[in-house]
Amino acid sequence: MENEKIEFVQVPLKAFEYKMESIVLRTLRKYDRIREVEKKAEETLLPKNKAAKTLGVCYNTLARLIKEGLIQTTLDGKKIPQSSIDIYLNQSK
């Protein structure tokens, strides 16, 4: 290691700028994807009884809407994302 030489290479400025821009854009895209996942994790989740009240329907009607695929639930089926309620309300107008 002591006898190794470090060799510096001259790179045209445009090539360097292009490479740096590429690195920055990749980093920003990665950050955007991470932020999108974090946003979904922060989303408000409502228990089914509160979701039914928000929609102005009874619990059985909510169950039917879920079964028909009009309202989405979490993977365990216990909670309703607020975004799913918002989408349903906007579509039913």
Steps between C-alpha positions, in 0.01 A plus 500: 500500500774742578640481147166553326470812292184701485427604149281799426308510178375814339137481405329755280278732701185410302551128570547573870188720511298232321616232745424719803157590363429132448596421859287783640194402293530135606526607863194726470294223338601262778406762761160551333429126511598481867287804582199346322532185712529712814187695404302180463624383839383829656153471347204508736344159554149478638338206677201368309242650737649851465532454124129409483412816697720712272324357195159538661413132456441211736766241573332238276493742206870568550565125502310470170700788346822330604384165358410668170845658486372857522683566828854375561624373835841434647646156429362362826153637413460675833552865405393730219746757357358851493608525136271207412206680660586823317520319166164330557332828600640680195385222265150487644434871441 
